Amino acid sequence: VIGAAVAGLFGVLIGIPALRLKGDYLAIITLGFGEIIRVVLLNIDSVLGFKLTNGAAGLQGIPKTTTFVNAWLMVGLTCFLIHTFMKSRHGRAVLSIRENEIAAESCGINITYYKTLAFSLSAAFAGAAGALFALNYSTIAANKFDFNASILILVFVVFGGLGNMLGSVIAAALLTALPEALRSFADY
């Protein structure tokens, strides 16, 4: 819950200045912010003068409390919450902004509010997923969340279909399992 709340707050802080950007430029600024945060977390210990993130070694000794069942329950809960949000009045407003921003604004939809809401909600879900990740591996290091990891998540969404939640979940499962299934063929 704390990871989701902190990430949601950062989503608001990044979402407000990024409102003027669209499409590729919005993706570039979010990827850039992710890289900035990664570099800051790697180097913050030398600036502060004490151990906060352990630099490249990362935070260690996190209790391993996440199980496979917990992770699946959280995935199901997340999909349910996103689905119900998208079927609500607020979700339809977000969809109308995605389809035609000018038409949505002319219908009286507060573009700034709903874009910031979507940005912060997606960041909160990512923060909850990061907390599950840390509680599964009992360590978390900034180098696990590099540019390649961000691109991989973007590939999941594009491969599954933009705006298609079920397709994105299936694409993420397939593209995560496929390298593991093909690992024995690496020598060939």
PyMOL commands that set and color helices and strands:
alter all, ss='L'
color gray80, all
select helices_A, chain A and resi 2-18+24-48+55-57+68-87+89-99+101-106+111-137+142-145+147-160+165-181+183-185
alter helices_A, ss='H'
color red, helices_A
select strands_A, chain A and resi 59-60+139-140
alter strands_A, ss='S'
color yellow, strands_A
deselect
rebuild
show_as cartoon
